[in-house]
Amino acid sequence: MGKVKTKRAFAKRFKLTATGKVKHARSGRRHNLGPKKSKNRKRRLRKPAYLKSGDAIKVLVAFGLK
C-alpha cells in the first residue's frame, strides 16, 4: 500500500506544533485595516490561534496522521 498524500489545501492553511496542536492564522486581516479596526484589534489578529480538539482531529485526518 502506498503513502497517504497530504491534502494540499490543509497544508497551506494549518501548521502542526511540536506538541501536536494545530495552529492557524486568524481571520479578518485581509482588508479594511484602516480606521475601521482598532490598533488593539489588529494587534490581536496578528497572533496565531489554535484549533479546538474536535476541529483539530479533522485536520489531522486530512494530514494523514489519524
PDB file of N, CA, C, O and CB in Angstrom:
ATOM      1  N   MET A   1       0.847  -1.191   0.000  1.00  0.00           N
ATOM      2  CA  MET A   1       0.000   0.000   0.000  1.00  0.00           C
ATOM      3  C   MET A   1       0.881   1.239   0.000  1.00  0.00           C
ATOM      4  O   MET A   1       1.873   1.298   0.726  1.00  0.00           O
ATOM      5  CB  MET A   1      -0.957   0.007   1.222  1.00  0.00           C
ATOM      6  N   GLY A   2       0.524   2.223  -0.806  1.00  0.00           N
ATOM      7  CA  GLY A   2       1.334   3.425  -0.945  1.00  0.00           C
ATOM      8  C   GLY A   2       1.154   4.393   0.214  1.00  0.00           C
ATOM      9  O   GLY A   2       0.366   4.163   1.132  1.00  0.00           O
ATOM     10  N   LYS A   3       1.901   5.469   0.145  1.00  0.00           N
ATOM     11  CA  LYS A   3       1.816   6.512   1.177  1.00  0.00           C
ATOM     12  C   LYS A   3       0.516   7.289   1.028  1.00  0.00           C
ATOM     13  O   LYS A   3      -0.053   7.369  -0.060  1.00  0.00           O
ATOM     14  CB  LYS A   3       3.027   7.474   1.092  1.00  0.00           C
ATOM     15  N   VAL A   4       0.051   7.865   2.146  1.00  0.00           N
ATOM     16  CA  VAL A   4      -1.144   8.703   2.121  1.00  0.00           C
ATOM     17  C   VAL A   4      -0.705  10.121   1.762  1.00  0.00           C
ATOM     18  O   VAL A   4       0.188  10.679   2.401  1.00  0.00           O
ATOM     19  CB  VAL A   4      -1.905   8.670   3.502  1.00  0.00           C
ATOM     20  N   LYS A   5      -1.326  10.695   0.750  1.00  0.00           N
ATOM     21  CA  LYS A   5      -0.969  12.049   0.345  1.00  0.00           C
ATOM     22  C   LYS A   5      -1.628  13.069   1.261  1.00  0.00           C
ATOM     23  O   LYS A   5      -2.757  12.876   1.714  1.00  0.00           O
ATOM     24  CB  LYS A   5      -1.371  12.301  -1.112  1.00  0.00           C
ATOM     25  N   THR A   6      -0.920  14.146   1.525  1.00  0.00           N
ATOM     26  CA  THR A   6      -1.449  15.252   2.316  1.00  0.00           C
ATOM     27  C   THR A   6      -2.371  16.087   1.435  1.00  0.00           C
ATOM     28  O   THR A   6      -2.064  16.340   0.270  1.00  0.00           O
ATOM     29  CB  THR A   6      -0.299  16.126   2.905  1.00  0.00           C
ATOM     30  N   LYS A   7      -3.509  16.516   1.998  1.00  0.00           N
ATOM     31  CA  LYS A   7      -4.392  17.432   1.287  1.00  0.00           C
ATOM     32  C   LYS A   7      -3.699  18.795   1.268  1.00  0.00           C
ATOM     33  O   LYS A   7      -3.466  19.388   2.321  1.00  0.00           O
ATOM     34  CB  LYS A   7      -5.822  17.513   1.963  1.00  0.00           C
ATOM     35  N   ARG A   8      -3.373  19.286   0.085  1.00  0.00           N
ATOM     36  CA  ARG A   8      -2.564  20.493  -0.038  1.00  0.00           C
ATOM     37  C   ARG A   8      -3.256  21.732   0.505  1.00  0.00           C
ATOM     38  O   ARG A   8      -2.590  22.637   1.008  1.00  0.00           O
ATOM     39  CB  ARG A   8      -2.202  20.714  -1.472  1.00  0.00           C
ATOM     40  N   ALA A   9      -4.575  21.789   0.413  1.00  0.00           N
ATOM     41  CA  ALA A   9      -5.304  22.951   0.941  1.00  0.00           C
ATOM     42  C   ALA A   9      -5.112  23.062   2.449  1.00  0.00           C
ATOM     43  O   ALA A   9      -4.983  24.164   2.982  1.00  0.00           O
ATOM     44  CB  ALA A   9      -6.808  22.850   0.604  1.00  0.00           C
ATOM     45  N   PHE A  10      -5.092  21.923   3.134  1.00  0.00           N
ATOM     46  CA  PHE A  10      -4.892  21.938   4.580  1.00  0.00           C
ATOM     47  C   PHE A  10      -3.450  22.296   4.924  1.00  0.00           C
ATOM     48  O   PHE A  10      -3.199  22.995   5.905  1.00  0.00           O
ATOM     49  CB  PHE A  10      -5.260  20.576   5.186  1.00  0.00           C
ATOM     50  N   ALA A  11      -2.511  21.823   4.126  1.00  0.00           N
ATOM     51  CA  ALA A  11      -1.103  22.093   4.394  1.00  0.00           C
ATOM     52  C   ALA A  11      -0.794  23.579   4.278  1.00  0.00           C
ATOM     53  O   ALA A  11       0.103  24.081   4.955  1.00  0.00           O
ATOM     54  CB  ALA A  11      -0.220  21.299   3.438  1.00  0.00           C
ATOM     55  N   LYS A  12      -1.533  24.288   3.419  1.00  0.00           N
ATOM     56  CA  LYS A  12      -1.291  25.716   3.246  1.00  0.00           C
ATOM     57  C   LYS A  12      -1.905  26.541   4.367  1.00  0.00           C
ATOM     58  O   LYS A  12      -1.426  27.638   4.656  1.00  0.00           O
ATOM     59  CB  LYS A  12      -1.839  26.178   1.914  1.00  0.00           C
ATOM     60  N   ARG A  13      -2.949  26.036   4.999  1.00  0.00           N
ATOM     61  CA  ARG A  13      -3.678  26.814   5.994  1.00  0.00           C
ATOM     62  C   ARG A  13      -3.308  26.501   7.437  1.00  0.00           C
ATOM     63  O   ARG A  13      -3.497  27.341   8.317  1.00  0.00           O
ATOM     64  CB  ARG A  13      -5.126  26.597   5.813  1.00  0.00           C
ATOM     65  N   PHE A  14      -2.784  25.307   7.692  1.00  0.00           N
ATOM     66  CA  PHE A  14      -2.528  24.870   9.059  1.00  0.00           C
ATOM     67  C   PHE A  14      -1.096  24.386   9.210  1.00  0.00           C
ATOM     68  O   PHE A  14      -0.489  23.877   8.268  1.00  0.00           O
ATOM     69  CB  PHE A  14      -3.504  23.764   9.460  1.00  0.00           C
ATOM     70  N   LYS A  15      -0.567  24.559  10.424  1.00  0.00           N
ATOM     71  CA  LYS A  15       0.750  24.025  10.764  1.00  0.00           C
ATOM     72  C   LYS A  15       0.597  23.213  12.045  1.00  0.00           C
ATOM     73  O   LYS A  15      -0.224  23.540  12.902  1.00  0.00           O
ATOM     74  CB  LYS A  15       1.818  25.174  10.934  1.00  0.00           C
ATOM     75  N   LEU A  16       1.386  22.164  12.169  1.00  0.00           N
ATOM     76  CA  LEU A  16       1.364  21.358  13.380  1.00  0.00           C
ATOM     77  C   LEU A  16       2.512  21.792  14.287  1.00  0.00           C
ATOM     78  O   LEU A  16       3.640  21.965  13.825  1.00  0.00           O
ATOM     79  CB  LEU A  16       1.464  19.844  13.044  1.00  0.00           C
ATOM     80  N   THR A  17       2.227  21.966  15.573  1.00  0.00           N
ATOM     81  CA  THR A  17       3.272  22.318  16.529  1.00  0.00           C
ATOM     82  C   THR A  17       3.947  21.042  17.021  1.00  0.00           C
ATOM     83  O   THR A  17       3.483  19.939  16.733  1.00  0.00           O
ATOM     84  CB  THR A  17       2.689  23.132  17.722  1.00  0.00           C
ATOM     85  N   ALA A  18       5.035  21.194  17.757  1.00  0.00           N
ATOM     86  CA  ALA A  18       5.766  20.037  18.272  1.00  0.00           C
ATOM     87  C   ALA A  18       4.940  19.258  19.287  1.00  0.00           C
ATOM     88  O   ALA A  18       5.141  18.056  19.459  1.00  0.00           O
ATOM     89  CB  ALA A  18       7.078  20.481  18.904  1.00  0.00           C
ATOM     90  N   THR A  19       4.007  19.939  19.963  1.00  0.00           N
ATOM     91  CA  THR A  19       3.177  19.263  20.967  1.00  0.00           C
ATOM     92  C   THR A  19       1.924  18.636  20.354  1.00  0.00           C
ATOM     93  O   THR A  19       1.143  17.999  21.061  1.00  0.00           O
ATOM     94  CB  THR A  19       2.775  20.247  22.058  1.00  0.00           C
ATOM     95  N   GLY A  20       1.727  18.815  19.031  1.00  0.00           N
ATOM     96  CA  GLY A  20       0.591  18.192  18.372  1.00  0.00           C
ATOM     97  C   GLY A  20      -0.610  19.095  18.193  1.00  0.00           C
ATOM     98  O   GLY A  20      -1.647  18.650  17.701  1.00  0.00           O
ATOM     99  N   LYS A  21      -0.491  20.358  18.582  1.00  0.00           N
ATOM    100  CA  LYS A  21      -1.602  21.286  18.371  1.00  0.00           C
ATOM    101  C   LYS A  21      -1.623  21.732  16.915  1.00  0.00           C
ATOM    102  O   LYS A  21      -0.613  21.656  16.215  1.00  0.00           O
ATOM    103  CB  LYS A  21      -1.489  22.513  19.317  1.00  0.00           C
ATOM    104  N   VAL A  22      -2.788  22.200  16.469  1.00  0.00           N
ATOM    105  CA  VAL A  22      -2.940  22.675  15.092  1.00  0.00           C
ATOM    106  C   VAL A  22      -3.051  24.190  15.126  1.00  0.00           C
ATOM    107  O   VAL A  22      -3.992  24.741  15.698  1.00  0.00           O
ATOM    108  CB  VAL A  22      -4.191  22.033  14.395  1.00  0.00           C
ATOM    109  N   LYS A  23      -2.084  24.861  14.508  1.00  0.00           N
ATOM    110  CA  LYS A  23      -2.005  26.320  14.518  1.00  0.00           C
ATOM    111  C   LYS A  23      -2.545  26.872  13.215  1.00  0.00           C
ATOM    112  O   LYS A  23      -2.328  26.288  12.153  1.00  0.00           O
ATOM    113  CB  LYS A  23      -0.557  26.793  14.745  1.00  0.00           C
ATOM    114  N   HIS A  24      -3.257  28.010  13.287  1.00  0.00           N
ATOM    115  CA  HIS A  24      -3.782  28.647  12.083  1.00  0.00           C
ATOM    116  C   HIS A  24      -3.768  30.156  12.262  1.00  0.00           C
ATOM    117  O   HIS A  24      -3.663  30.660  13.380  1.00  0.00           O
ATOM    118  CB  HIS A  24      -5.212  28.147  11.770  1.00  0.00           C
ATOM    119  N   ALA A  25      -3.876  30.871  11.148  1.00  0.00           N
ATOM    120  CA  ALA A  25      -3.929  32.334  11.191  1.00  0.00           C
ATOM    121  C   ALA A  25      -5.357  32.775  11.494  1.00  0.00           C
ATOM    122  O   ALA A  25      -6.316  32.096  11.128  1.00  0.00           O
ATOM    123  CB  ALA A  25      -3.435  32.953   9.848  1.00  0.00           C
ATOM    124  N   ARG A  26      -5.485  33.889  12.150  1.00  0.00           N
ATOM    125  CA  ARG A  26      -6.814  34.415  12.463  1.00  0.00           C
ATOM    126  C   ARG A  26      -7.415  35.081  11.227  1.00  0.00           C
ATOM    127  O   ARG A  26      -6.700  35.589  10.364  1.00  0.00           O
ATOM    128  CB  ARG A  26      -6.744  35.420  13.640  1.00  0.00           C
ATOM    129  N   SER A  27      -8.724  35.065  11.166  1.00  0.00           N
ATOM    130  CA  SER A  27      -9.394  35.698  10.031  1.00  0.00           C
ATOM    131  C   SER A  27      -9.591  37.184  10.315  1.00  0.00           C
ATOM    132  O   SER A  27      -9.549  37.613  11.468  1.00  0.00           O
ATOM    133  CB  SER A  27     -10.755  35.013   9.739  1.00  0.00           C
ATOM    134  N   GLY A  28      -9.806  37.961   9.261  1.00  0.00           N
ATOM    135  CA  GLY A  28     -10.100  39.376   9.432  1.00  0.00           C
ATOM    136  C   GLY A  28      -8.925  40.304   9.216  1.00  0.00           C
ATOM    137  O   GLY A  28      -8.994  41.476   9.585  1.00  0.00           O
ATOM    138  N   ARG A  29      -7.841  39.810   8.625  1.00  0.00           N
ATOM    139  CA  ARG A  29      -6.677  40.670   8.399  1.00  0.00           C
ATOM    140  C   ARG A  29      -6.360  40.867   6.927  1.00  0.00           C
ATOM    141  O   ARG A  29      -5.211  41.142   6.580  1.00  0.00           O
ATOM    142  CB  ARG A  29      -5.474  40.095   9.092  1.00  0.00           C
ATOM    143  N   ARG A  30      -7.333  40.736   6.067  1.00  0.00           N
ATOM    144  CA  ARG A  30      -7.077  40.859   4.637  1.00  0.00           C
ATOM    145  C   ARG A  30      -7.323  42.270   4.117  1.00  0.00           C
ATOM    146  O   ARG A  30      -6.554  42.768   3.295  1.00  0.00           O
ATOM    147  CB  ARG A  30      -7.938  39.883   3.878  1.00  0.00           C
ATOM    148  N   HIS A  31      -8.376  42.914   4.582  1.00  0.00           N
ATOM    149  CA  HIS A  31      -8.698  44.252   4.071  1.00  0.00           C
ATOM    150  C   HIS A  31      -9.457  45.020   5.145  1.00  0.00           C
ATOM    151  O   HIS A  31      -9.740  44.481   6.215  1.00  0.00           O
ATOM    152  CB  HIS A  31      -9.537  44.168   2.752  1.00  0.00           C
ATOM    153  N   ASN A  32      -9.786  46.272   4.863  1.00  0.00           N
ATOM    154  CA  ASN A  32     -10.448  47.181   5.816  1.00  0.00           C
ATOM    155  C   ASN A  32      -9.641  47.338   7.093  1.00  0.00           C
ATOM    156  O   ASN A  32     -10.185  47.249   8.194  1.00  0.00           O
ATOM    157  CB  ASN A  32     -11.851  46.670   6.155  1.00  0.00           C
ATOM    158  N   LEU A  33      -8.338  47.573   6.946  1.00  0.00           N
ATOM    159  CA  LEU A  33      -7.468  47.698   8.110  1.00  0.00           C
ATOM    160  C   LEU A  33      -7.248  49.160   8.507  1.00  0.00           C
ATOM    161  O   LEU A  33      -6.446  49.441   9.398  1.00  0.00           O
ATOM    162  CB  LEU A  33      -6.130  47.030   7.831  1.00  0.00           C
ATOM    163  N   GLY A  34      -7.938  50.079   7.867  1.00  0.00           N
ATOM    164  CA  GLY A  34      -7.770  51.497   8.172  1.00  0.00           C
ATOM    165  C   GLY A  34      -8.446  51.863   9.478  1.00  0.00           C
ATOM    166  O   GLY A  34      -8.241  51.190  10.488  1.00  0.00           O
ATOM    167  N   PRO A  35      -9.250  52.917   9.477  1.00  0.00           N
ATOM    168  CA  PRO A  35      -9.871  53.364  10.726  1.00  0.00           C
ATOM    169  C   PRO A  35     -10.995  52.449  11.207  1.00  0.00           C
ATOM    170  O   PRO A  35     -11.515  52.619  12.309  1.00  0.00           O
ATOM    171  CB  PRO A  35     -10.408  54.756  10.551  1.00  0.00           C
ATOM    172  N   LYS A  36     -11.359  51.487  10.380  1.00  0.00           N
ATOM    173  CA  LYS A  36     -12.474  50.601  10.753  1.00  0.00           C
ATOM    174  C   LYS A  36     -12.122  49.697  11.946  1.00  0.00           C
ATOM    175  O   LYS A  36     -12.940  49.495  12.843  1.00  0.00           O
ATOM    176  CB  LYS A  36     -12.879  49.736   9.552  1.00  0.00           C
ATOM    177  N   LYS A  37     -10.903  49.162  11.942  1.00  0.00           N
ATOM    178  CA  LYS A  37     -10.473  48.250  13.007  1.00  0.00           C
ATOM    179  C   LYS A  37      -9.452  48.957  13.892  1.00  0.00           C
ATOM    180  O   LYS A  37      -8.557  49.647  13.405  1.00  0.00           O
ATOM    181  CB  LYS A  37      -9.871  46.939  12.415  1.00  0.00           C
ATOM    182  N   SER A  38      -9.604  48.772  15.196  1.00  0.00           N
ATOM    183  CA  SER A  38      -8.718  49.458  16.141  1.00  0.00           C
ATOM    184  C   SER A  38      -7.318  48.842  16.112  1.00  0.00           C
ATOM    185  O   SER A  38      -7.124  47.728  15.624  1.00  0.00           O
ATOM    186  CB  SER A  38      -9.298  49.394  17.572  1.00  0.00           C
ATOM    187  N   LYS A  39      -6.345  49.594  16.647  1.00  0.00           N
ATOM    188  CA  LYS A  39      -4.971  49.106  16.700  1.00  0.00           C
ATOM    189  C   LYS A  39      -4.886  47.846  17.552  1.00  0.00           C
ATOM    190  O   LYS A  39      -4.183  46.898  17.204  1.00  0.00           O
ATOM    191  CB  LYS A  39      -4.033  50.191  17.255  1.00  0.00           C
ATOM    192  N   ASN A  40      -5.605  47.843  18.665  1.00  0.00           N
ATOM    193  CA  ASN A  40      -5.569  46.674  19.548  1.00  0.00           C
ATOM    194  C   ASN A  40      -6.118  45.438  18.844  1.00  0.00           C
ATOM    195  O   ASN A  40      -5.577  44.339  18.972  1.00  0.00           O
ATOM    196  CB  ASN A  40      -6.367  46.946  20.830  1.00  0.00           C
ATOM    197  N   ARG A  41      -7.189  45.636  18.107  1.00  0.00           N
ATOM    198  CA  ARG A  41      -7.811  44.517  17.392  1.00  0.00           C
ATOM    199  C   ARG A  41      -6.863  43.970  16.326  1.00  0.00           C
ATOM    200  O   ARG A  41      -6.740  42.755  16.172  1.00  0.00           O
ATOM    201  CB  ARG A  41      -9.144  44.958  16.747  1.00  0.00           C
ATOM    202  N   LYS A  42      -6.192  44.859  15.587  1.00  0.00           N
ATOM    203  CA  LYS A  42      -5.264  44.423  14.548  1.00  0.00           C
ATOM    204  C   LYS A  42      -4.056  43.715  15.161  1.00  0.00           C
ATOM    205  O   LYS A  42      -3.527  42.771  14.574  1.00  0.00           O
ATOM    206  CB  LYS A  42      -4.806  45.621  13.701  1.00  0.00           C
ATOM    207  N   ARG A  43      -3.624  44.159  16.324  1.00  0.00           N
ATOM    208  CA  ARG A  43      -2.505  43.517  17.000  1.00  0.00           C
ATOM    209  C   ARG A  43      -2.894  42.106  17.429  1.00  0.00           C
ATOM    210  O   ARG A  43      -2.109  41.168  17.294  1.00  0.00           O
ATOM    211  CB  ARG A  43      -2.055  44.348  18.218  1.00  0.00           C
ATOM    212  N   ARG A  44      -4.112  41.964  17.945  1.00  0.00           N
ATOM    213  CA  ARG A  44      -4.598  40.643  18.364  1.00  0.00           C
ATOM    214  C   ARG A  44      -4.716  39.689  17.177  1.00  0.00           C
ATOM    215  O   ARG A  44      -4.459  38.492  17.307  1.00  0.00           O
ATOM    216  CB  ARG A  44      -5.958  40.773  19.065  1.00  0.00           C
ATOM    217  N   LEU A  45      -5.105  40.225  16.024  1.00  0.00           N
ATOM    218  CA  LEU A  45      -5.265  39.387  14.837  1.00  0.00           C
ATOM    219  C   LEU A  45      -3.937  38.872  14.300  1.00  0.00           C
ATOM    220  O   LEU A  45      -3.901  37.898  13.548  1.00  0.00           O
ATOM    221  CB  LEU A  45      -5.981  40.158  13.758  1.00  0.00           C
ATOM    222  N   ARG A  46      -2.838  39.534  14.689  1.00  0.00           N
ATOM    223  CA  ARG A  46      -1.513  39.105  14.242  1.00  0.00           C
ATOM    224  C   ARG A  46      -1.104  37.773  14.880  1.00  0.00           C
ATOM    225  O   ARG A  46      -0.386  36.981  14.270  1.00  0.00           O
ATOM    226  CB  ARG A  46      -0.475  40.180  14.569  1.00  0.00           C
ATOM    227  N   LYS A  47      -1.563  37.536  16.100  1.00  0.00           N
ATOM    228  CA  LYS A  47      -1.130  36.357  16.837  1.00  0.00           C
ATOM    229  C   LYS A  47      -1.805  35.102  16.285  1.00  0.00           C
ATOM    230  O   LYS A  47      -2.946  35.163  15.826  1.00  0.00           O
ATOM    231  CB  LYS A  47      -1.438  36.516  18.335  1.00  0.00           C
ATOM    232  N   PRO A  48      -1.110  33.973  16.326  1.00  0.00           N
ATOM    233  CA  PRO A  48      -1.719  32.745  15.816  1.00  0.00           C
ATOM    234  C   PRO A  48      -2.793  32.224  16.767  1.00  0.00           C
ATOM    235  O   PRO A  48      -2.831  32.585  17.943  1.00  0.00           O
ATOM    236  CB  PRO A  48      -0.650  31.672  15.595  1.00  0.00           C
ATOM    237  N   ALA A  49      -3.652  31.379  16.238  1.00  0.00           N
ATOM    238  CA  ALA A  49      -4.694  30.751  17.040  1.00  0.00           C
ATOM    239  C   ALA A  49      -4.547  29.239  16.894  1.00  0.00           C
ATOM    240  O   ALA A  49      -3.907  28.754  15.961  1.00  0.00           O
ATOM    241  CB  ALA A  49      -6.125  31.231  16.603  1.00  0.00           C
ATOM    242  N   TYR A  50      -5.143  28.510  17.816  1.00  0.00           N
ATOM    243  CA  TYR A  50      -5.058  27.057  17.813  1.00  0.00           C
ATOM    244  C   TYR A  50      -6.457  26.473  17.740  1.00  0.00           C
ATOM    245  O   TYR A  50      -7.388  26.979  18.366  1.00  0.00           O
ATOM    246  CB  TYR A  50      -4.315  26.542  19.064  1.00  0.00           C
ATOM    247  N   LEU A  51      -6.593  25.409  16.973  1.00  0.00           N
ATOM    248  CA  LEU A  51      -7.896  24.777  16.813  1.00  0.00           C
ATOM    249  C   LEU A  51      -8.292  24.018  18.072  1.00  0.00           C
ATOM    250  O   LEU A  51      -7.441  23.512  18.802  1.00  0.00           O
ATOM    251  CB  LEU A  51      -7.888  23.837  15.612  1.00  0.00           C
ATOM    252  N   LYS A  52      -9.595  23.948  18.314  1.00  0.00           N
ATOM    253  CA  LYS A  52     -10.124  23.110  19.386  1.00  0.00           C
ATOM    254  C   LYS A  52      -9.944  21.648  18.976  1.00  0.00           C
ATOM    255  O   LYS A  52      -9.762  21.345  17.797  1.00  0.00           O
ATOM    256  CB  LYS A  52     -11.637  23.437  19.679  1.00  0.00           C
ATOM    257  N   SER A  53      -9.994  20.762  19.941  1.00  0.00           N
ATOM    258  CA  SER A  53      -9.655  19.360  19.683  1.00  0.00           C
ATOM    259  C   SER A  53     -10.569  18.712  18.642  1.00  0.00           C
ATOM    260  O   SER A  53     -10.099  17.911  17.834  1.00  0.00           O
ATOM    261  CB  SER A  53      -9.722  18.570  20.973  1.00  0.00           C
ATOM    262  N   GLY A  54     -11.862  19.040  18.645  1.00  0.00           N
ATOM    263  CA  GLY A  54     -12.778  18.432  17.686  1.00  0.00           C
ATOM    264  C   GLY A  54     -12.451  18.801  16.258  1.00  0.00           C
ATOM    265  O   GLY A  54     -12.507  17.957  15.364  1.00  0.00           O
ATOM    266  N   ASP A  55     -12.107  20.069  16.037  1.00  0.00           N
ATOM    267  CA  ASP A  55     -11.742  20.521  14.698  1.00  0.00           C
ATOM    268  C   ASP A  55     -10.345  20.036  14.319  1.00  0.00           C
ATOM    269  O   ASP A  55     -10.065  19.765  13.152  1.00  0.00           O
ATOM    270  CB  ASP A  55     -11.811  22.049  14.613  1.00  0.00           C
ATOM    271  N   ALA A  56      -9.474  19.930  15.324  1.00  0.00           N
ATOM    272  CA  ALA A  56      -8.100  19.508  15.055  1.00  0.00           C
ATOM    273  C   ALA A  56      -8.060  18.086  14.524  1.00  0.00           C
ATOM    274  O   ALA A  56      -7.211  17.762  13.694  1.00  0.00           O
ATOM    275  CB  ALA A  56      -7.248  19.618  16.319  1.00  0.00           C
ATOM    276  N   ILE A  57      -8.958  17.236  14.986  1.00  0.00           N
ATOM    277  CA  ILE A  57      -8.996  15.850  14.522  1.00  0.00           C
ATOM    278  C   ILE A  57      -9.262  15.799  13.021  1.00  0.00           C
ATOM    279  O   ILE A  57      -8.655  15.002  12.306  1.00  0.00           O
ATOM    280  CB  ILE A  57     -10.071  15.052  15.283  1.00  0.00           C
ATOM    281  N   LYS A  58     -10.183  16.663  12.537  1.00  0.00           N
ATOM    282  CA  LYS A  58     -10.494  16.703  11.108  1.00  0.00           C
ATOM    283  C   LYS A  58      -9.260  17.088  10.292  1.00  0.00           C
ATOM    284  O   LYS A  58      -9.016  16.542   9.216  1.00  0.00           O
ATOM    285  CB  LYS A  58     -11.640  17.693  10.837  1.00  0.00           C
ATOM    286  N   VAL A  59      -8.492  18.033  10.821  1.00  0.00           N
ATOM    287  CA  VAL A  59      -7.291  18.478  10.107  1.00  0.00           C
ATOM    288  C   VAL A  59      -6.228  17.373  10.126  1.00  0.00           C
ATOM    289  O   VAL A  59      -5.551  17.146   9.123  1.00  0.00           O
ATOM    290  CB  VAL A  59      -6.729  19.785  10.738  1.00  0.00           C
ATOM    291  N   LEU A  60      -6.083  16.692  11.259  1.00  0.00           N
ATOM    292  CA  LEU A  60      -5.094  15.625  11.349  1.00  0.00           C
ATOM    293  C   LEU A  60      -5.424  14.475  10.396  1.00  0.00           C
ATOM    294  O   LEU A  60      -4.525  13.841   9.845  1.00  0.00           O
ATOM    295  CB  LEU A  60      -5.006  15.110  12.784  1.00  0.00           C
ATOM    296  N   VAL A  61      -6.715  14.212  10.207  1.00  0.00           N
ATOM    297  CA  VAL A  61      -7.133  13.189   9.246  1.00  0.00           C
ATOM    298  C   VAL A  61      -6.713  13.612   7.834  1.00  0.00           C
ATOM    299  O   VAL A  61      -6.223  12.795   7.054  1.00  0.00           O
ATOM    300  CB  VAL A  61      -8.675  12.957   9.316  1.00  0.00           C
ATOM    301  N   ALA A  62      -6.910  14.890   7.514  1.00  0.00           N
ATOM    302  CA  ALA A  62      -6.530  15.382   6.197  1.00  0.00           C
ATOM    303  C   ALA A  62      -5.017  15.337   5.997  1.00  0.00           C
ATOM    304  O   ALA A  62      -4.544  15.179   4.872  1.00  0.00           O
ATOM    305  CB  ALA A  62      -7.039  16.803   6.001  1.00  0.00           C
ATOM    306  N   PHE A  63      -4.253  15.476   7.089  1.00  0.00           N
ATOM    307  CA  PHE A  63      -2.800  15.364   7.013  1.00  0.00           C
ATOM    308  C   PHE A  63      -2.359  13.908   6.946  1.00  0.00           C
ATOM    309  O   PHE A  63      -1.194  13.623   6.672  1.00  0.00           O
ATOM    310  CB  PHE A  63      -2.153  16.051   8.209  1.00  0.00           C
ATOM    311  N   GLY A  64      -3.277  12.997   7.194  1.00  0.00           N
ATOM    312  CA  GLY A  64      -2.941  11.576   7.168  1.00  0.00           C
ATOM    313  C   GLY A  64      -2.290  11.101   8.447  1.00  0.00           C
ATOM    314  O   GLY A  64      -1.543  10.122   8.436  1.00  0.00           O
ATOM    315  N   LEU A  65      -2.564  11.783   9.556  1.00  0.00           N
ATOM    316  CA  LEU A  65      -1.944  11.416  10.832  1.00  0.00           C
ATOM    317  C   LEU A  65      -2.888  10.692  11.775  1.00  0.00           C
ATOM    318  O   LEU A  65      -2.436  10.162  12.790  1.00  0.00           O
ATOM    319  CB  LEU A  65      -1.420  12.642  11.511  1.00  0.00           C
ATOM    320  N   LYS A  66      -4.171  10.648  11.482  1.00  0.00           N
ATOM    321  CA  LYS A  66      -5.123   9.932  12.348  1.00  0.00           C
ATOM    322  C   LYS A  66      -5.914   8.971  11.525  1.00  0.00           C
ATOM    323  O   LYS A  66      -6.772   8.265  12.054  1.00  0.00           O
ATOM    324  CB  LYS A  66      -6.065  10.900  13.084  1.00  0.00           C
TER     325      LYS A  66
END
